[in-house]
Amino acid sequence: MKRILPIVLIFVLVFNCKNTKKTTLTEENKEAEGLEELFTLMQGSFNSEVQSQVDSSYYNISLHMYPIWEDKGNFLYVEQALNSMQNKPYRQRIYEVIAMNDSTFSSSVYTLDVDSLWIGKWKTPKAFDSISIKDIALKEGCEVILKRISAKHYIGKTGDTTCISTMRGASFARSEVEILEDKIMSWDRGFDAEGNYVWGAEKGPYIFNKQD
C-alpha cells in the first residue's frame, strides 16, 4: 500500500499538468484566431458614398487600411480623405492591433513624422519597410479597445477623455467604432474642456462600406 500511494500521486500530478497545458494552449489559440479575424476585417478600401447619398450632412469619405511590417506584428497604414480629393488626405495614421485576451483587443494609434511622404502608399505598403516603429509616435490615450461581440463583429471605443486633441478648439477627442464583415462604422468627435461638442458628425457614425 505504501508503494502504491506515491505512484498514484505522480499520476494525478502528471494528469493535472497535461490538462493545465491543454487549457492554456486553447486560450492562446482563441486569442490568435480572434486577432487574425479582427485584423483581416480591418483591411481594405472603404467609402461612405452610400451614406452621403442618403444624408447630405455626411461627406463621401475614402478609407484605406492596409497591412505593413507583416513580419513585426499587426500594423496597418490608414489613410482618410474626401473621396474626390484622395491626393490630399486629411488623416494618415498607423494602427497596431494586439490581443488583450481572447475577446478583447487594442488598436493603438501612431502618427508619421512627414505625412506627405506617405500619401497613396497604401497601394505599395512595402514602402514602409524603409522605416520602423522607432520612426513613428504613439498617440497616448487614443487606443481603441474592441470587444468581440460575435463572429466577425467587434465594437469598441477610446477612453472618454483620454485622447488629447486641440483641433478646432477641442481639448479631447472620442472615437466609437463598430467593425463587421462588410463595413466599418466610425464616430469621431471633439469636445472642449467642459465636455461640449465642437467637431465631428453630429447625428451618428460614418458608415464605410467595404469596396474590395
N, C-alpha and C positions, 0 to 999 in steps of 0.2 A: 504493500500500500504506500509506503514512504517513497518507493522508486517511481510509482505511477504519477503521484501528485506533481512533481516538477515537470514531467513530460506534458501533462495536461495544461499546466500553466504556460509553458513555452508555446503550445499550440494556440492557446487563446490570444497570447500577445502577438504572435505572427499573423493570426487571422484579423485581429483588430488593426494592425499596421497596414495590411493589404487593403482593408475597407476604407481606411482614412485616406490612403494614397489615391484610391479609385475616386472617392468623392471630390478630392482636390482637383484631380485631372478633369472631372466632369465640369466643375465650376469654371476652370480655365478655358475649357472648350466652348462653353456657353458665352463667356466673356469675349473670346476671339470671334465667334460666329456673329454676335451682336455688333461688334465693332466693324467687322467686314461688311455686314449688311448696311449699317448706317453710312459708312464711308462710300460705299457704292451708290447709295441713293443720292448722296450729295453731289455726285459727279455729273457733269454735262452742261449743256447750254439750255437756258430757260428764258422766258419773257412773260410780261404781263399784258400782252396785246389784247387778249380776250377781255380781261377786266377793264382795260382802258376804253374799249368799245362800248361796254355796258354802262360804265360810270366815268364821265369825263373829268371827275376830280382826281382820277388816278392816271398817271403817265404810263406810256408803254416803255417799260424798262427792260433792258437786257441784263442777264446774269449769267456769267460764265464761271464755272468751277471745275478745275482740272488738277489731277494729282501731279506733284513734283517730288523730287528726292525720294523716290519709291524704295530705295534701299535703307532709308533712315527713319522710316515711320510712316504715319498717315498725315501727310501735308497736302493742302490744296492751295493753288493760286486762285484768287477770287477777284473778278472784275465786274463792276456795275457801271452802266451808262444809259442815257436816253437811247432808245433803240435806233433813232435817226442820227445819233452822234456817237457811234461806238468808237470813233477815233479820239474822243475826248471823254474818257471815263471820269466819273466823279468819285469813285471809290475803288481802291486797289488794296487788297489785303492778302495775307497768308493765314490760313487756318491750320491748326494742329488738332487732330481728333484722337482722344485716348479713352480707354475704358476705365471707369472708376470701380465698377463691379459688373455683374452680368446683365444689368438692366439700366445702368446709369452711365452717361458718357459726358465728356467735357470737350468743348470746341474752343480752344484758345485763339486769340486774335493777335496778329503781328502786323506792324507797318513796315513798309520798304523805305530805304533811305532816299532813293531818287525814283519816284513813281513813273516819271516819263520814260525811263529806260525800259519799262516792262509792259507798256501799252500793247495789247494784242498778243502778248506772249503765251496766252492760254492755248494758242494754236500750235506753239512749239515749246511745250513745257520743259524739254531737255535744256533749254536756255538757262534755266535756274541752276543747273549744275555748276555754273561759274561762281555762285555764291553759296553761303551756308547759313545755318541758323545764327551764327555769330554776327551776320550782317543785317539782321532784322531786329526790330524792337517790339517786345511784348507790351500789349495794352493791358496793364494790370487791372483786374476787377471787371474786365469786359468779356470774360469767358461765358459761353452759353452752356448751361447744364441741361442735358437732354435725357428724358426718361423714355424707355421703350414701352409703348402702350400695348402694342400687338405686333404681329409680323409686318414689317415694312411700314411702321407707323411710330414716329417719335415726336415728342413735344418738349419744348424747353424754353428757358429764358435766362437773362442775366440777373444779377442781383438788382434790387430795386433802385439803389442809389450808388452802386459801387463803380460804375463805369463813367469816369470823368469825361465831360465834353464841354467845350467852350464855344461851340458853333452857334451862331445867331443868338448869343446871349444866354445859352444854356449853362447849367452847372453840372448836369449829368445826363446820360442817355440810358435808355432802357430798350432792350430788344426781346421780342417774343417770337418764337419760331415753331413751326409745325412742318414736319418732313414726311412725305408719303411717296409712293412708288412713282406717281406721275406729276407731282407738283411739290413746290416748297412755298409755304406761306410765311411771310416775314413782316413784322410790325416794329419799325424803329422809330422812336420818339425822343425828343429832347425836352428837359424840364429845367426851370430855374431853381434857385436855392430854396424857394418857398414851395416847390413842387408844382408850379404852374406850367402847363403845356406851352412850349414855344416853337417847336417844329416837328415835322413828320406827318404821316397820314392821320387824319382825324377820325375817320369812320371805322377803320379796322385794318387788317394786314394787307399788304400787297400779295397777290396770288400769281406766282411764277409757274407757268406750265412748262413741262419738260419738252424740249424740241428735238433732242436726239438721245 
